[in-house]
Amino acid sequence: MKTLTLKIDDSVSEKFVWLLEHFSPNEIKILEQNEYIDDDTYLRRIEGMTQSILEAKNEPMKNGVALDKLEW
C-alpha cells in the first residue's frame, strides 16, 4: 500500500473526492483532508518548532552533522 500527498485545485476538489469515494475502503481510504498551507506556515504551527529552530541556529557549526552521516 502507498500513501500519496496531493495538492488539488479548488476547482476540481469536489469531483476528485467524489471519485475517490467510489473506491472500496480496502482500495483507497482518505486519511486526512486539509487546506494547503506553505511549509513555513506549517512549521510555525507546530508548538515549539520556532524556538527549536532559533536555538539550533545559535549552535556552533562544529556540532552539526553532514548529510552523509545522518542515519535515516
NORBEL-V54158 format. One record per backbone hydrogen bond with DSSP energy under -0.5 kcal/mol. NH is the residue of the N-H (numbers start at 1). CO is the residue of the C=O. E is the energy in kcal/mol with one decimal. If there is no record, write none. Layout:
nh=NH co=CO e=E
nh=NH co=CO e=E
//
This chain:
nh=6 co=4 e=-0.5
nh=8 co=6 e=-0.6
nh=12 co=9 e=-1.7
nh=13 co=9 e=-1.0
nh=14 co=10 e=-0.5
nh=16 co=12 e=-2.6
nh=17 co=13 e=-2.6
nh=18 co=14 e=-2.4
nh=19 co=15 e=-2.3
nh=20 co=16 e=-2.4
nh=21 co=17 e=-2.3
nh=22 co=19 e=-1.6
nh=23 co=20 e=-1.6
nh=27 co=24 e=-1.5
nh=28 co=24 e=-2.4
nh=31 co=29 e=-0.8
nh=42 co=38 e=-2.4
nh=43 co=39 e=-2.7
nh=44 co=40 e=-2.2
nh=45 co=41 e=-1.2
nh=45 co=42 e=-0.6
nh=46 co=42 e=-0.6
nh=46 co=43 e=-1.1
nh=47 co=45 e=-0.6
nh=49 co=46 e=-2.2
nh=52 co=48 e=-2.3
nh=53 co=49 e=-2.4
nh=54 co=50 e=-2.4
nh=55 co=51 e=-2.5
nh=56 co=52 e=-2.3
nh=57 co=53 e=-2.2
nh=58 co=54 e=-0.9
nh=58 co=55 e=-0.6
nh=59 co=56 e=-1.1
nh=63 co=60 e=-1.9
nh=64 co=61 e=-2.0
nh=69 co=66 e=-1.9
nh=70 co=66 e=-0.6
nh=70 co=67 e=-1.2
nh=72 co=70 e=-0.8
//
